[in-house]
Amino acid sequence: MVWRVRRVVTGHDGSGRSMILRDGVAENVKEMASMPGLALTDLWETAGAPASNDGNADAAARPVRLEPPSTGTILRIVEFPPDSEWRNRADARAAFDSIGAGHAPDASSADPMMHKTATVDYIIVLKGKIHAIMDTGEVKLKAGDVLIQRGTNHSWSVRGKKPCIIAAVLVGAKPVAAPAKKGAAKKVVAKKAVAKKAVAKKAPAVAKKR
């Protein structure tokens, strides 16, 4: 059963006084297709910076999607089931399509969870243990640990028998630039030098004042 979280949201009444606007179990929950038990619970979303606190609309009342607006944020809870419950039979494309992120998975990886987002993610482990896997290396995280995930290709693995629950704040970010190919930097410098010489030859001579 997917772990459910109580969400309390504040707001203002008609006179501008602060109040408890919502208090109840968060309802916006989505299990990823072909990955049973891997569930995202979206609690809030902002669309820009600075964020707006106007109105009393529920900013999380929309389809669950992997990434926030390009200048916004998402606050979510994610429950990861043990690997034994979904690995070796998951369809990565179907899983990420189900949360509007068919572009995210790494098609060259045998790991269906390997993916990348244009975000900075502040991740806090609330319960259980989980491995954060990079292209090179991995780290084991336990309750109370914090991971700053900076737009990297990554995957998750729960190798025990119990689920792991994390809280995550996803902040829209610029995609990480691809590394320059070897020799590319030298070619750019050489081109600039040639261009500089060409400009110098074309520049008219300045007569000296007498």
Buried (B, 14 or more C-beta within 10 A) or exposed (E): EBBBBEBEBEBBEEEEEEEEBEEEEBEBBBBBBBBBBBBBBBBBBBBEEEBEEEEEEBBBEEEBBBBBEEEBBBBBBBBBBBBEBBBEEBEBBBBBBBBBBBEBBBEEBEBBBBBBBBBBBBBBBBBBBBBBBEEEEEEEBEBEBEBEBEBEBBBBBBEEEEBBBBBBBBBBBEEEEEEEEEEEEEEEEEEEEEEEEEEEEEEEEEEEEE
